[in-house]
Amino acid sequence: MNSMIVFYLDILLLVAKLEKGFCRVFPTCGIFQKAKKATGKKFGMMIQMKQQKFPWEIAHIDWVTALPPGGDRSFNACLVLIDRYIKIQMFLPCHKDDTAMDAAIMICNRVLSHTHHRKRLGTCIQ
């Protein structure tokens, strides 16, 4: 039984010596220094998002594509609009090959017509 304890203590002592050796060797090793890279964000304060003062001042827009065709006009994409001020999201069916002009007309017709903030947003498309 005593020989097992001595053997276990010898292993612990060997591991402790190896750890000290690694701590001394690795920080000064040139290969280790070249392989070590600074990753992640630097420390500091997070940037606060701009607060909205009225609905649809800031709209988050994203496209969902690669959908199977569906509906009367076989839509295969979806335009997602999110307004965090009034906590509403809109999913507008569309096509993958719609242009920016098509998207702008769709937003004007389906979103801005339901809100009362047209004057603040300016004229949409004339």
N, CA, C and O atoms as CSV, one atom per row, in Angstrom:
chain,resi,resn,atom,element,x,y,z
A,1,MET,N,N,0.816,-1.185,0.000
A,1,MET,CA,C,0.000,0.000,0.000
A,1,MET,C,C,0.866,1.257,0.000
A,1,MET,O,O,0.568,2.219,-0.708
A,2,ASN,N,N,1.931,1.248,0.790
A,2,ASN,CA,C,2.827,2.397,0.846
A,2,ASN,C,C,3.525,2.623,-0.493
A,2,ASN,O,O,3.795,3.764,-0.869
A,3,SER,N,N,3.814,1.554,-1.201
A,3,SER,CA,C,4.475,1.709,-2.495
A,3,SER,C,C,3.545,2.398,-3.502
A,3,SER,O,O,4.016,3.146,-4.358
A,4,MET,N,N,2.241,2.156,-3.410
A,4,MET,CA,C,1.272,2.826,-4.288
A,4,MET,C,C,1.231,4.321,-4.001
A,4,MET,O,O,1.161,5.126,-4.929
A,5,ILE,N,N,1.275,4.697,-2.746
A,5,ILE,CA,C,1.244,6.118,-2.370
A,5,ILE,C,C,2.513,6.807,-2.855
A,5,ILE,O,O,2.457,7.918,-3.382
A,6,VAL,N,N,3.657,6.148,-2.677
A,6,VAL,CA,C,4.922,6.721,-3.127
A,6,VAL,C,C,4.915,6.870,-4.652
A,6,VAL,O,O,5.356,7.893,-5.177
A,7,PHE,N,N,4.419,5.861,-5.359
A,7,PHE,CA,C,4.338,5.924,-6.812
A,7,PHE,C,C,3.435,7.078,-7.254
A,7,PHE,O,O,3.780,7.814,-8.179
A,8,TYR,N,N,2.278,7.240,-6.598
A,8,TYR,CA,C,1.341,8.316,-6.915
A,8,TYR,C,C,1.983,9.681,-6.659
A,8,TYR,O,O,1.823,10.595,-7.468
A,9,LEU,N,N,2.699,9.831,-5.558
A,9,LEU,CA,C,3.374,11.095,-5.253
A,9,LEU,C,C,4.481,11.387,-6.258
A,9,LEU,O,O,4.695,12.540,-6.632
A,10,ASP,N,N,5.190,10.339,-6.699
A,10,ASP,CA,C,6.225,10.529,-7.720
A,10,ASP,C,C,5.620,11.038,-9.035
A,10,ASP,O,O,6.190,11.904,-9.699
A,11,ILE,N,N,4.475,10.495,-9.392
A,11,ILE,CA,C,3.812,10.950,-10.622
A,11,ILE,C,C,3.374,12.403,-10.479
A,11,ILE,O,O,3.548,13.193,-11.406
A,12,LEU,N,N,2.809,12.764,-9.330
A,12,LEU,CA,C,2.398,14.152,-9.102
A,12,LEU,C,C,3.594,15.096,-9.161
A,12,LEU,O,O,3.495,16.185,-9.725
A,13,LEU,N,N,4.709,14.691,-8.589
A,13,LEU,CA,C,5.913,15.513,-8.612
A,13,LEU,C,C,6.435,15.670,-10.043
A,13,LEU,O,O,6.862,16.757,-10.433
A,14,LEU,N,N,6.402,14.598,-10.814
A,14,LEU,CA,C,6.838,14.653,-12.200
A,14,LEU,C,C,5.946,15.595,-13.020
A,14,LEU,O,O,6.444,16.385,-13.822
A,15,VAL,N,N,4.636,15.506,-12.816
A,15,VAL,CA,C,3.704,16.384,-13.536
A,15,VAL,C,C,3.951,17.836,-13.157
A,15,VAL,O,O,3.930,18.712,-14.021
A,16,ALA,N,N,4.185,18.103,-11.878
A,16,ALA,CA,C,4.455,19.476,-11.436
A,16,ALA,C,C,5.736,20.010,-12.076
A,16,ALA,O,O,5.777,21.170,-12.488
A,17,LYS,N,N,6.779,19.186,-12.166
A,17,LYS,CA,C,8.026,19.617,-12.801
A,17,LYS,C,C,7.815,19.887,-14.291
A,17,LYS,O,O,8.344,20.858,-14.833
A,18,LEU,N,N,7.036,19.018,-14.949
A,18,LEU,CA,C,6.763,19.220,-16.369
A,18,LEU,C,C,5.992,20.514,-16.605
A,18,LEU,O,O,6.281,21.249,-17.549
A,19,GLU,N,N,5.008,20.793,-15.744
A,19,GLU,CA,C,4.239,22.031,-15.897
A,19,GLU,C,C,5.138,23.256,-15.756
A,19,GLU,O,O,5.006,24.215,-16.516
A,20,LYS,N,N,6.041,23.227,-14.797
A,20,LYS,CA,C,6.964,24.356,-14.633
A,20,LYS,C,C,7.865,24.502,-15.854
A,20,LYS,O,O,8.145,25.614,-16.301
A,21,GLY,N,N,8.313,23.373,-16.388
A,21,GLY,CA,C,9.161,23.412,-17.573
A,21,GLY,C,C,8.419,23.958,-18.780
A,21,GLY,O,O,8.976,24.744,-19.547
A,22,PHE,N,N,7.163,23.548,-18.959
A,22,PHE,CA,C,6.368,24.068,-20.073
A,22,PHE,C,C,6.139,25.559,-19.930
A,22,PHE,O,O,6.210,26.297,-20.912
A,23,CYS,N,N,5.868,26.005,-18.724
A,23,CYS,CA,C,5.623,27.436,-18.506
A,23,CYS,C,C,6.867,28.258,-18.814
A,23,CYS,O,O,6.756,29.398,-19.265
A,24,ARG,N,N,8.055,27.694,-18.577
A,24,ARG,CA,C,9.284,28.435,-18.870
A,24,ARG,C,C,9.642,28.372,-20.346
A,24,ARG,O,O,10.135,29.354,-20.900
A,25,VAL,N,N,9.402,27.232,-20.995
A,25,VAL,CA,C,9.864,27.035,-22.362
A,25,VAL,C,C,8.908,27.647,-23.388
A,25,VAL,O,O,9.352,28.357,-24.291
A,26,PHE,N,N,7.612,27.386,-23.266
A,26,PHE,CA,C,6.679,27.798,-24.314
A,26,PHE,C,C,6.580,29.303,-24.524
A,26,PHE,O,O,6.575,29.725,-25.680
A,27,PRO,N,N,6.503,30.140,-23.505
A,27,PRO,CA,C,6.403,31.578,-23.782
A,27,PRO,C,C,7.623,32.141,-24.501
A,27,PRO,O,O,7.508,33.153,-25.192
A,28,THR,N,N,8.788,31.511,-24.356
A,28,THR,CA,C,9.987,32.021,-25.018
A,28,THR,C,C,10.254,31.335,-26.351
A,28,THR,O,O,11.150,31.748,-27.087
A,29,CYS,N,N,9.493,30.296,-26.672
A,29,CYS,CA,C,9.693,29.551,-27.913
A,29,CYS,C,C,9.227,30.400,-29.095
A,29,CYS,O,O,8.123,30.944,-29.071
A,30,GLY,N,N,10.070,30.516,-30.135
A,30,GLY,CA,C,9.740,31.333,-31.300
A,30,GLY,C,C,8.547,30.809,-32.074
A,30,GLY,O,O,7.720,31.589,-32.544
A,31,ILE,N,N,8.451,29.496,-32.213
A,31,ILE,CA,C,7.325,28.906,-32.945
A,31,ILE,C,C,6.029,29.172,-32.196
A,31,ILE,O,O,5.007,29.484,-32.809
A,32,PHE,N,N,6.065,29.049,-30.862
A,32,PHE,CA,C,4.871,29.309,-30.057
A,32,PHE,C,C,4.443,30.760,-30.199
A,32,PHE,O,O,3.250,31.045,-30.309
A,33,GLN,N,N,5.392,31.672,-30.198
A,33,GLN,CA,C,5.068,33.094,-30.311
A,33,GLN,C,C,4.466,33.418,-31.676
A,33,GLN,O,O,3.559,34.245,-31.768
A,34,LYS,N,N,4.964,32.771,-32.744
A,34,LYS,CA,C,4.420,33.031,-34.077
A,34,LYS,C,C,3.028,32.438,-34.240
A,34,LYS,O,O,2.186,33.009,-34.932
A,35,ALA,N,N,2.783,31.290,-33.605
A,35,ALA,CA,C,1.490,30.626,-33.740
A,35,ALA,C,C,0.419,31.288,-32.885
A,35,ALA,O,O,-0.769,31.176,-33.188
A,36,LYS,N,N,0.817,31.965,-31.837
A,36,LYS,CA,C,-0.148,32.592,-30.935
A,36,LYS,C,C,-0.707,33.842,-31.610
A,36,LYS,O,O,0.045,34.744,-31.979
A,37,LYS,N,N,-2.024,33.892,-31.769
A,37,LYS,CA,C,-2.653,35.034,-32.421
A,37,LYS,C,C,-3.636,35.685,-31.459
A,37,LYS,O,O,-4.274,35.013,-30.648
A,38,ALA,N,N,-3.746,36.990,-31.563
A,38,ALA,CA,C,-4.748,37.699,-30.776
A,38,ALA,C,C,-6.090,37.535,-31.476
A,38,ALA,O,O,-6.261,37.964,-32.617
A,39,THR,N,N,-7.024,36.924,-30.798
A,39,THR,CA,C,-8.343,36.717,-31.385
A,39,THR,C,C,-9.388,37.374,-30.511
A,39,THR,O,O,-9.149,37.678,-29.343
A,40,GLY,N,N,-10.535,37.585,-31.093
A,40,GLY,CA,C,-11.646,38.146,-30.337
A,40,GLY,C,C,-11.636,39.656,-30.343
A,40,GLY,O,O,-10.718,40.297,-30.856
A,41,LYS,N,N,-12.677,40.203,-29.759
A,41,LYS,CA,C,-12.852,41.645,-29.703
A,41,LYS,C,C,-12.012,42.213,-28.568
A,41,LYS,O,O,-11.871,41.595,-27.513
A,42,LYS,N,N,-11.468,43.375,-28.796
A,42,LYS,CA,C,-10.723,44.046,-27.741
A,42,LYS,C,C,-11.691,44.457,-26.640
A,42,LYS,O,O,-12.882,44.648,-26.885
A,43,PHE,N,N,-11.178,44.588,-25.452
A,43,PHE,CA,C,-12.020,44.964,-24.328
A,43,PHE,C,C,-12.480,46.402,-24.480
A,43,PHE,O,O,-11.759,47.236,-25.027
A,44,GLY,N,N,-13.657,46.686,-24.005
A,44,GLY,CA,C,-14.183,48.041,-24.067
A,44,GLY,C,C,-15.697,48.028,-23.979
A,44,GLY,O,O,-16.323,46.974,-23.866
A,45,MET,N,N,-16.264,49.203,-24.032
A,45,MET,CA,C,-17.706,49.340,-23.937
A,45,MET,C,C,-18.350,48.940,-25.263
A,45,MET,O,O,-17.777,49.143,-26.333
A,46,MET,N,N,-19.542,48.372,-25.173
A,46,MET,CA,C,-20.288,48.040,-26.377
A,46,MET,C,C,-20.920,49.306,-26.935
A,46,MET,O,O,-21.238,50.228,-26.184
A,47,ILE,N,N,-21.102,49.352,-28.237
A,47,ILE,CA,C,-21.711,50.508,-28.877
A,47,ILE,C,C,-23.222,50.386,-28.746
A,47,ILE,O,O,-23.810,49.373,-29.124
A,48,GLN,N,N,-23.837,51.419,-28.212
A,48,GLN,CA,C,-25.274,51.396,-28.027
A,48,GLN,C,C,-25.970,51.696,-29.352
A,48,GLN,O,O,-25.547,52.571,-30.107
A,49,MET,N,N,-27.041,50.957,-29.618
A,49,MET,CA,C,-27.796,51.183,-30.845
A,49,MET,C,C,-28.582,52.477,-30.731
A,49,MET,O,O,-28.998,52.874,-29.643
A,50,LYS,N,N,-28.777,53.125,-31.863
A,50,LYS,CA,C,-29.528,54.371,-31.892
A,50,LYS,C,C,-30.980,54.092,-31.518
A,50,LYS,O,O,-31.587,53.148,-32.024
A,51,GLN,N,N,-31.533,54.912,-30.634
A,51,GLN,CA,C,-32.915,54.750,-30.208
A,51,GLN,C,C,-33.843,55.422,-31.211
A,51,GLN,O,O,-33.586,56.539,-31.659
A,52,GLN,N,N,-34.910,54.739,-31.552
A,52,GLN,CA,C,-35.876,55.290,-32.483
A,52,GLN,C,C,-36.796,56.265,-31.762
A,52,GLN,O,O,-37.084,56.096,-30.577
A,53,LYS,N,N,-37.255,57.286,-32.479
A,53,LYS,CA,C,-38.182,58.258,-31.911
A,53,LYS,C,C,-39.592,58.064,-32.442
A,53,LYS,O,O,-40.555,58.503,-31.815
A,54,PHE,N,N,-39.724,57.406,-33.599
A,54,PHE,CA,C,-41.040,57.114,-34.158
A,54,PHE,C,C,-40.944,55.831,-34.975
A,54,PHE,O,O,-39.852,55.425,-35.372
A,55,PRO,N,N,-42.088,55.190,-35.226
A,55,PRO,CA,C,-42.068,53.908,-35.945
A,55,PRO,C,C,-41.478,54.025,-37.340
A,55,PRO,O,O,-41.621,55.052,-38.004
A,56,TRP,N,N,-40.821,52.977,-37.773
A,56,TRP,CA,C,-40.211,52.813,-39.084
A,56,TRP,C,C,-39.109,53.825,-39.365
A,56,TRP,O,O,-38.750,54.046,-40.521
A,57,GLU,N,N,-38.566,54.446,-38.309
A,57,GLU,CA,C,-37.394,55.305,-38.513
A,57,GLU,C,C,-36.194,54.439,-38.894
A,57,GLU,O,O,-35.434,54.766,-39.806
A,58,ILE,N,N,-36.048,53.333,-38.176
A,58,ILE,CA,C,-35.000,52.356,-38.472
A,58,ILE,C,C,-35.698,51.027,-38.723
A,58,ILE,O,O,-36.382,50.504,-37.843
A,59,ALA,N,N,-35.527,50.490,-39.904
A,59,ALA,CA,C,-36.135,49.208,-40.244
A,59,ALA,C,C,-35.023,48.217,-40.564
A,59,ALA,O,O,-34.107,48.521,-41.328
A,60,HIS,N,N,-35.112,47.058,-39.984
A,60,HIS,CA,C,-34.162,45.989,-40.268
A,60,HIS,C,C,-34.756,45.139,-41.390
A,60,HIS,O,O,-35.879,44.648,-41.278
A,61,ILE,N,N,-34.000,44.972,-42.462
A,61,ILE,CA,C,-34.498,44.294,-43.656
A,61,ILE,C,C,-33.607,43.095,-43.959
A,61,ILE,O,O,-32.381,43.183,-43.892
A,62,ASP,N,N,-34.238,41.983,-44.290
A,62,ASP,CA,C,-33.487,40.787,-44.655
A,62,ASP,C,C,-34.279,40.018,-45.707
A,62,ASP,O,O,-35.507,40.092,-45.761
A,63,TRP,N,N,-33.557,39.286,-46.534
A,63,TRP,CA,C,-34.176,38.468,-47.569
A,63,TRP,C,C,-34.078,37.005,-47.177
A,63,TRP,O,O,-33.030,36.552,-46.717
A,64,VAL,N,N,-35.166,36.261,-47.356
A,64,VAL,CA,C,-35.151,34.811,-47.205
A,64,VAL,C,C,-35.365,34.256,-48.606
A,64,VAL,O,O,-36.421,34.449,-49.208
A,65,THR,N,N,-34.365,33.573,-49.112
A,65,THR,CA,C,-34.442,33.050,-50.482
A,65,THR,C,C,-34.425,31.531,-50.449
A,65,THR,O,O,-34.418,30.922,-49.379
A,66,ALA,N,N,-34.419,30.937,-51.610
A,66,ALA,CA,C,-34.383,29.472,-51.778
A,66,ALA,C,C,-35.609,28.810,-51.169
A,66,ALA,O,O,-35.520,27.722,-50.601
A,67,LEU,N,N,-36.753,29.472,-51.290
A,67,LEU,CA,C,-38.007,28.872,-50.851
A,67,LEU,C,C,-38.661,28.177,-52.041
A,67,LEU,O,O,-38.442,28.581,-53.183
A,68,PRO,N,N,-39.450,27.152,-51.797
A,68,PRO,CA,C,-40.155,26.528,-52.920
A,68,PRO,C,C,-41.238,27.473,-53.438
A,68,PRO,O,O,-41.825,28.216,-52.651
A,69,PRO,N,N,-41.514,27.463,-54.734
A,69,PRO,CA,C,-42.540,28.355,-55.276
A,69,PRO,C,C,-43.896,28.078,-54.635
A,69,PRO,O,O,-44.277,26.928,-54.414
A,70,GLY,N,N,-44.610,29.154,-54.346
A,70,GLY,CA,C,-45.917,28.998,-53.723
A,70,GLY,C,C,-46.795,30.201,-53.978
A,70,GLY,O,O,-46.306,31.271,-54.339
A,71,GLY,N,N,-48.083,30.028,-53.792
A,71,GLY,CA,C,-49.036,31.107,-53.988
A,71,GLY,C,C,-49.489,31.203,-55.428
A,71,GLY,O,O,-49.045,30.446,-56.292
A,72,ASP,N,N,-50.391,32.155,-55.671
A,72,ASP,CA,C,-50.935,32.343,-57.023
A,72,ASP,C,C,-49.858,32.758,-58.013
A,72,ASP,O,O,-49.878,32.340,-59.171
A,73,ARG,N,N,-48.921,33.580,-57.558
A,73,ARG,CA,C,-47.887,34.103,-58.459
A,73,ARG,C,C,-46.552,33.385,-58.285
A,73,ARG,O,O,-45.520,33.881,-58.736
A,74,SER,N,N,-46.563,32.232,-57.641
A,74,SER,CA,C,-45.382,31.378,-57.406
A,74,SER,C,C,-44.194,32.163,-56.847
A,74,SER,O,O,-43.123,32.211,-57.453
A,75,PHE,N,N,-44.404,32.778,-55.680
A,75,PHE,CA,C,-43.328,33.489,-54.994
A,75,PHE,C,C,-42.293,32.481,-54.514
A,75,PHE,O,O,-42.649,31.394,-54.059
A,76,ASN,N,N,-41.005,32.839,-54.612
A,76,ASN,CA,C,-39.950,31.930,-54.160
A,76,ASN,C,C,-38.974,32.605,-53.199
A,76,ASN,O,O,-37.896,32.070,-52.938
A,77,ALA,N,N,-39.337,33.771,-52.670
A,77,ALA,CA,C,-38.504,34.474,-51.690
A,77,ALA,C,C,-39.422,35.267,-50.772
A,77,ALA,O,O,-40.621,35.389,-51.021
A,78,CYS,N,N,-38.841,35.801,-49.714
A,78,CYS,CA,C,-39.616,36.564,-48.746
A,78,CYS,C,C,-38.757,37.724,-48.247
A,78,CYS,O,O,-37.595,37.538,-47.885
A,79,LEU,N,N,-39.335,38.907,-48.232
A,79,LEU,CA,C,-38.662,40.089,-47.696
A,79,LEU,C,C,-39.157,40.278,-46.273
A,79,LEU,O,O,-40.358,40.424,-46.047
A,80,VAL,N,N,-38.244,40.277,-45.313
A,80,VAL,CA,C,-38.599,40.402,-43.903
A,80,VAL,C,C,-38.245,41.804,-43.436
A,80,VAL,O,O,-37.098,42.233,-43.559
A,81,LEU,N,N,-39.230,42.517,-42.900
A,81,LEU,CA,C,-39.036,43.862,-42.355
A,81,LEU,C,C,-39.351,43.820,-40.872
A,81,LEU,O,O,-40.372,43.267,-40.466
A,82,ILE,N,N,-38.477,44.404,-40.062
A,82,ILE,CA,C,-38.671,44.407,-38.613
A,82,ILE,C,C,-38.522,45.826,-38.106
A,82,ILE,O,O,-37.554,46.517,-38.424
A,83,ASP,N,N,-39.495,46.254,-37.310
A,83,ASP,CA,C,-39.423,47.545,-36.638
A,83,ASP,C,C,-39.421,47.269,-35.141
A,83,ASP,O,O,-40.400,46.750,-34.604
A,84,ARG,N,N,-38.344,47.609,-34.474
A,84,ARG,CA,C,-38.224,47.325,-33.051
A,84,ARG,C,C,-39.001,48.312,-32.193
A,84,ARG,O,O,-39.296,48.012,-31.036
A,85,TYR,N,N,-39.340,49.484,-32.730
A,85,TYR,CA,C,-40.033,50.509,-31.944
A,85,TYR,C,C,-41.455,50.064,-31.603
A,85,TYR,O,O,-41.865,50.122,-30.444
A,86,ILE,N,N,-42.203,49.623,-32.612
A,86,ILE,CA,C,-43.570,49.169,-32.354
A,86,ILE,C,C,-43.659,47.647,-32.293
A,86,ILE,O,O,-44.751,47.085,-32.210
A,87,LYS,N,N,-42.518,46.990,-32.336
A,87,LYS,CA,C,-42.406,45.535,-32.204
A,87,LYS,C,C,-43.314,44.816,-33.198
A,87,LYS,O,O,-44.208,44.054,-32.830
A,88,ILE,N,N,-43.048,45.089,-34.458
A,88,ILE,CA,C,-43.822,44.456,-35.518
A,88,ILE,C,C,-42.865,43.928,-36.579
A,88,ILE,O,O,-41.807,44.506,-36.830
A,89,GLN,N,N,-43.256,42.836,-37.185
A,89,GLN,CA,C,-42.489,42.294,-38.297
A,89,GLN,C,C,-43.452,42.026,-39.444
A,89,GLN,O,O,-44.612,41.672,-39.233
A,90,MET,N,N,-42.959,42.199,-40.639
A,90,MET,CA,C,-43.758,41.949,-41.837
A,90,MET,C,C,-42.990,41.006,-42.746
A,90,MET,O,O,-41.788,41.163,-42.958
A,91,PHE,N,N,-43.694,40.039,-43.269
A,91,PHE,CA,C,-43.128,39.077,-44.200
A,91,PHE,C,C,-43.810,39.301,-45.543
A,91,PHE,O,O,-44.990,38.990,-45.705
A,92,LEU,N,N,-43.074,39.836,-46.494
A,92,LEU,CA,C,-43.632,40.182,-47.794
A,92,LEU,C,C,-43.163,39.172,-48.836
A,92,LEU,O,O,-41.965,39.081,-49.104
A,93,PRO,N,N,-44.085,38.410,-49.431
A,93,PRO,CA,C,-43.671,37.447,-50.456
A,93,PRO,C,C,-43.196,38.163,-51.711
A,93,PRO,O,O,-43.773,39.172,-52.115
A,94,CYS,N,N,-42.151,37.643,-52.320
A,94,CYS,CA,C,-41.585,38.260,-53.521
A,94,CYS,C,C,-40.856,37.186,-54.330
A,94,CYS,O,O,-40.922,35.998,-54.014
A,95,HIS,N,N,-40.170,37.623,-55.367
A,95,HIS,CA,C,-39.399,36.712,-56.213
A,95,HIS,C,C,-37.905,36.958,-56.010
A,95,HIS,O,O,-37.494,38.058,-55.641
A,96,LYS,N,N,-37.107,35.939,-56.249
A,96,LYS,CA,C,-35.650,36.069,-56.106
A,96,LYS,C,C,-35.070,37.119,-57.034
A,96,LYS,O,O,-34.140,37.836,-56.665
A,97,ASP,N,N,-35.608,37.210,-58.219
A,97,ASP,CA,C,-35.033,38.110,-59.215
A,97,ASP,C,C,-35.636,39.514,-59.173
A,97,ASP,O,O,-35.471,40.274,-60.127
A,98,ASP,N,N,-36.329,39.878,-58.094
A,98,ASP,CA,C,-36.838,41.247,-57.952
A,98,ASP,C,C,-35.675,42.221,-57.810
A,98,ASP,O,O,-34.668,41.915,-57.171
A,99,THR,N,N,-35.826,43.383,-58.407
A,99,THR,CA,C,-34.782,44.406,-58.336
A,99,THR,C,C,-34.990,45.275,-57.104
A,99,THR,O,O,-35.973,45.116,-56.380
A,100,ALA,N,N,-34.062,46.190,-56.874
A,100,ALA,CA,C,-34.186,47.119,-55.754
A,100,ALA,C,C,-35.402,48.020,-55.942
A,100,ALA,O,O,-36.060,48.384,-54.967
A,101,MET,N,N,-35.703,48.379,-57.182
A,101,MET,CA,C,-36.881,49.200,-57.457
A,101,MET,C,C,-38.159,48.444,-57.107
A,101,MET,O,O,-39.091,49.022,-56.548
A,102,ASP,N,N,-38.205,47.148,-57.436
A,102,ASP,CA,C,-39.370,46.336,-57.083
A,102,ASP,C,C,-39.545,46.264,-55.572
A,102,ASP,O,O,-40.662,46.358,-55.064
A,103,ALA,N,N,-38.435,46.095,-54.858
A,103,ALA,CA,C,-38.498,46.035,-53.397
A,103,ALA,C,C,-38.953,47.366,-52.814
A,103,ALA,O,O,-39.740,47.387,-51.868
A,104,ALA,N,N,-38.469,48.477,-53.364
A,104,ALA,CA,C,-38.868,49.794,-52.866
A,104,ALA,C,C,-40.352,50.039,-53.101
A,104,ALA,O,O,-41.036,50.563,-52.221
A,105,ILE,N,N,-40.855,49.673,-54.263
A,105,ILE,CA,C,-42.282,49.833,-54.551
A,105,ILE,C,C,-43.109,48.958,-53.617
A,105,ILE,O,O,-44.150,49.387,-53.120
A,106,MET,N,N,-42.649,47.735,-53.380
A,106,MET,CA,C,-43.364,46.832,-52.488
A,106,MET,C,C,-43.405,47.389,-51.067
A,106,MET,O,O,-44.438,47.317,-50.401
A,107,ILE,N,N,-42.289,47.941,-50.603
A,107,ILE,CA,C,-42.258,48.521,-49.257
A,107,ILE,C,C,-43.193,49.717,-49.183
A,107,ILE,O,O,-43.921,49.871,-48.203
A,108,CYS,N,N,-43.184,50.564,-50.203
A,108,CYS,CA,C,-44.075,51.737,-50.205
A,108,CYS,C,C,-45.535,51.321,-50.209
A,108,CYS,O,O,-46.341,51.872,-49.459
A,109,ASN,N,N,-45.880,50.355,-51.046
A,109,ASN,CA,C,-47.279,49.962,-51.175
A,109,ASN,C,C,-47.801,49.214,-49.961
A,109,ASN,O,O,-48.939,49.431,-49.544
A,110,ARG,N,N,-46.997,48.347,-49.394
A,110,ARG,CA,C,-47.509,47.468,-48.345
A,110,ARG,C,C,-47.195,47.923,-46.931
A,110,ARG,O,O,-47.921,47.567,-46.003
A,111,VAL,N,N,-46.146,48.693,-46.740
A,111,VAL,CA,C,-45.759,49.083,-45.384
A,111,VAL,C,C,-46.124,50.526,-45.104
A,111,VAL,O,O,-46.846,50.816,-44.150
A,112,LEU,N,N,-45.631,51.425,-45.927
A,112,LEU,CA,C,-45.829,52.842,-45.642
A,112,LEU,C,C,-47.277,53.270,-45.793
A,112,LEU,O,O,-47.687,54.270,-45.202
A,113,SER,N,N,-48.059,52.535,-46.572
A,113,SER,CA,C,-49.469,52.882,-46.703
A,113,SER,C,C,-50.238,52.588,-45.414
A,113,SER,O,O,-51.310,53.151,-45.194
A,114,HIS,N,N,-49.704,51.716,-44.566
A,114,HIS,CA,C,-50.370,51.381,-43.305
A,114,HIS,C,C,-49.899,52.245,-42.143
A,114,HIS,O,O,-50.478,52.182,-41.059
A,115,THR,N,N,-48.879,53.034,-42.344
A,115,THR,CA,C,-48.376,53.890,-41.270
A,115,THR,C,C,-48.739,55.332,-41.558
A,115,THR,O,O,-49.113,55.679,-42.678
A,116,HIS,N,N,-48.628,56.164,-40.548
A,116,HIS,CA,C,-48.974,57.578,-40.683
A,116,HIS,C,C,-47.724,58.443,-40.628
A,116,HIS,O,O,-47.788,59.594,-40.196
A,117,HIS,N,N,-46.606,57.912,-41.053
A,117,HIS,CA,C,-45.340,58.634,-40.949
A,117,HIS,C,C,-44.730,58.897,-42.317
A,117,HIS,O,O,-43.508,58.977,-42.444
A,118,ARG,N,N,-45.556,59.030,-43.331
A,118,ARG,CA,C,-45.031,59.271,-44.676
A,118,ARG,C,C,-44.283,60.591,-44.767
A,118,ARG,O,O,-43.260,60.674,-45.446
A,119,LYS,N,N,-44.777,61.623,-44.094
A,119,LYS,CA,C,-44.143,62.938,-44.195
A,119,LYS,C,C,-42.750,62.916,-43.580
A,119,LYS,O,O,-41.839,63.577,-44.079
A,120,ARG,N,N,-42.583,62.171,-42.516
A,120,ARG,CA,C,-41.267,62.101,-41.877
A,120,ARG,C,C,-40.290,61.307,-42.726
A,120,ARG,O,O,-39.098,61.614,-42.757
A,121,LEU,N,N,-40.783,60.298,-43.408
A,121,LEU,CA,C,-39.903,59.460,-44.218
A,121,LEU,C,C,-39.621,60.067,-45.585
A,121,LEU,O,O,-38.712,59.620,-46.284
A,122,GLY,N,N,-40.378,61.064,-45.968
A,122,GLY,CA,C,-40.164,61.677,-47.276
A,122,GLY,C,C,-40.937,60.945,-48.346
A,122,GLY,O,O,-41.614,59.954,-48.072
A,123,THR,N,N,-40.834,61.429,-49.547
A,123,THR,CA,C,-41.548,60.764,-50.635
A,123,THR,C,C,-40.840,59.474,-50.976
A,123,THR,O,O,-39.613,59.386,-50.938
A,124,CYS,N,N,-41.613,58.505,-51.301
A,124,CYS,CA,C,-41.048,57.179,-51.547
A,124,CYS,C,C,-40.584,57.060,-52.994
A,124,CYS,O,O,-39.387,57.129,-53.272
A,125,ILE,N,N,-41.502,56.887,-53.889
A,125,ILE,CA,C,-41.152,56.768,-55.304
A,125,ILE,C,C,-42.165,57.591,-56.081
A,125,ILE,O,O,-43.373,57.470,-55.874
A,126,GLN,N,N,-41.674,58.409,-56.955
A,126,GLN,CA,C,-42.597,59.250,-57.725
A,126,GLN,C,C,-42.523,58.906,-59.185
A,126,GLN,O,O,-43.227,59.506,-59.997
